[in-house]
Amino acid sequence: MDQYGDDSKRKPSKGSVLTEEQKKAHHIASEKKRRENIRSEFDKIVSLTPTLSESENRSELNILTKSADYICDLKQENHRLIELCRSKGIPVPPELLYTGPASDGSDITK
């Protein structure tokens, strides 16, 4: 009986066939790919946020701060436009109403 509690012969997993050098190389390549994907998504955020430019400080904090500010501005503009429509008797489809998290952070559990 083996360590898993049965008599069957188990094939070694694919991971156990790799040498330590191969595992390390795979880990390095995976980490590089992860960082490239994150940078690509930050580039996308910069291109979608009008208050960010390609030439200014590209720190992640700056990108996230300005993007969050821009999203808050969009939410306020959306609310203003919905109220304007309602005041003029124009029906507003439910999919145009913001139903996401509260902007004051009260929806975040601690």
ABEGO torsion letter per residue (X at the ends): XBAAGBABBBBBBAAAABBAAAAAAAAAAAAAAAAAAAAAAAAAAAAABAABBAABBABAAAAAAAAAAAAAAAAAAAAAAAAAAAAAGBBBBAAABBABBBAAGAABBX
